[in-house]
Amino acid sequence: MDLITIKNYLRIDEDLTDDDILIRSLSDAAQEYITKQTGKQYNSDKLWDVCICLLVSHWYDNRQLNPAKPGLLSEYPHSVSALINHISLCIDYPVVVTP
């Protein structure tokens, strides 16, 4: 998933580059997380991309070590959990093949 798309989702102007490395890292981590949670391969599908954006947004907004509200980070938003569940169960997504 490209950086510009994620930055647009986060409402960060393209010319603000201070967090580009962090955002790219969070995007890669989100893709890997979804793959490992679902056992499915990333295929640049719109649902996958939305799930990646939601995870990146959640992680980006909750970077502090001590959240302002205790328990805030204990659960992902329902939309993330629902999309991960959908990807996991849907036969349209290829299964990860391990050697």
C-alpha positions as CSV (number, residue, x, y, z in Angstrom):
1,M,0.0,0.0,0.0
2,D,1.4,3.4,-0.9
3,L,2.4,6.0,1.6
4,I,0.3,8.8,-0.1
5,T,-2.9,6.8,0.4
6,I,-2.2,6.2,4.0
7,K,-1.2,9.8,4.7
8,N,-4.4,10.9,3.0
9,Y,-6.4,8.5,5.3
10,L,-4.6,10.0,8.3
11,R,-5.2,13.5,7.0
12,I,-1.5,14.3,6.9
13,D,-0.4,16.6,4.1
14,E,2.0,15.0,1.6
15,D,4.6,17.7,2.1
16,L,4.9,16.9,5.8
17,T,7.5,14.1,5.8
18,D,8.6,13.9,9.5
19,D,6.6,10.8,10.2
20,D,7.0,9.1,6.8
21,I,9.3,6.4,8.1
22,L,7.0,5.7,11.0
23,I,3.9,5.5,8.8
24,R,5.6,3.2,6.4
25,S,6.8,1.0,9.3
26,L,3.3,0.9,10.7
27,S,1.8,0.0,7.3
28,D,4.3,-2.9,6.9
29,A,3.5,-4.1,10.4
30,A,-0.2,-3.9,9.8
31,Q,0.0,-5.9,6.6
32,E,2.1,-8.5,8.5
33,Y,-0.2,-8.5,11.4
34,I,-3.3,-9.1,9.3
35,T,-1.5,-11.9,7.4
36,K,-0.5,-13.7,10.6
37,Q,-3.9,-13.3,12.2
38,T,-5.8,-14.5,9.1
39,G,-3.4,-16.9,7.4
40,K,-4.2,-15.1,4.2
41,Q,-1.9,-13.4,1.7
42,Y,-2.1,-9.7,1.0
43,N,-3.6,-9.1,-2.4
44,S,-4.0,-5.3,-2.6
45,D,-7.8,-5.7,-2.1
46,K,-9.9,-2.7,-1.0
47,L,-10.9,-4.4,2.2
48,W,-7.3,-5.3,3.0
49,D,-6.3,-1.7,2.4
50,V,-9.0,-0.3,4.6
51,C,-8.0,-2.7,7.4
52,I,-4.4,-1.6,7.0
53,C,-5.4,2.1,7.2
54,L,-7.6,1.5,10.2
55,L,-4.7,-0.3,12.0
56,V,-2.2,2.3,11.1
57,S,-4.5,5.0,12.2
58,H,-5.1,3.3,15.6
59,W,-1.4,2.7,16.2
60,Y,-0.4,6.1,15.0
61,D,-2.9,7.9,17.2
62,N,-2.0,5.7,20.2
63,R,1.8,6.0,20.2
64,Q,2.2,7.2,23.7
65,L,3.6,4.9,26.3
66,N,0.9,5.7,28.9
67,P,-2.5,6.2,27.3
68,A,-4.7,9.0,28.6
69,K,-7.5,6.6,29.2
70,P,-6.6,3.3,30.9
71,G,-7.6,0.3,28.8
72,L,-7.7,2.4,25.6
73,L,-5.3,0.1,23.8
74,S,-6.7,-3.2,25.0
75,E,-9.0,-3.7,22.0
76,Y,-9.0,-2.7,18.4
77,P,-12.0,-0.8,17.1
78,H,-14.8,-3.2,16.0
79,S,-14.2,-2.4,12.3
80,V,-10.7,-3.7,12.5
81,S,-11.8,-6.9,14.2
82,A,-14.7,-7.4,11.8
83,L,-12.4,-6.9,8.7
84,I,-9.8,-9.3,10.1
85,N,-12.5,-11.9,10.7
86,H,-13.9,-11.4,7.2
87,I,-10.5,-11.8,5.6
88,S,-9.8,-14.9,7.7
89,L,-13.1,-16.6,6.7
90,C,-13.4,-15.4,3.0
91,I,-12.4,-17.9,0.4
92,D,-11.5,-15.1,-2.1
93,Y,-8.2,-14.5,-0.3
94,P,-5.3,-16.8,-1.0
95,V,-4.0,-18.9,1.9
96,V,-0.4,-18.2,3.0
97,V,1.8,-21.1,1.8
98,T,4.6,-22.0,4.1
99,P,7.6,-24.0,2.9
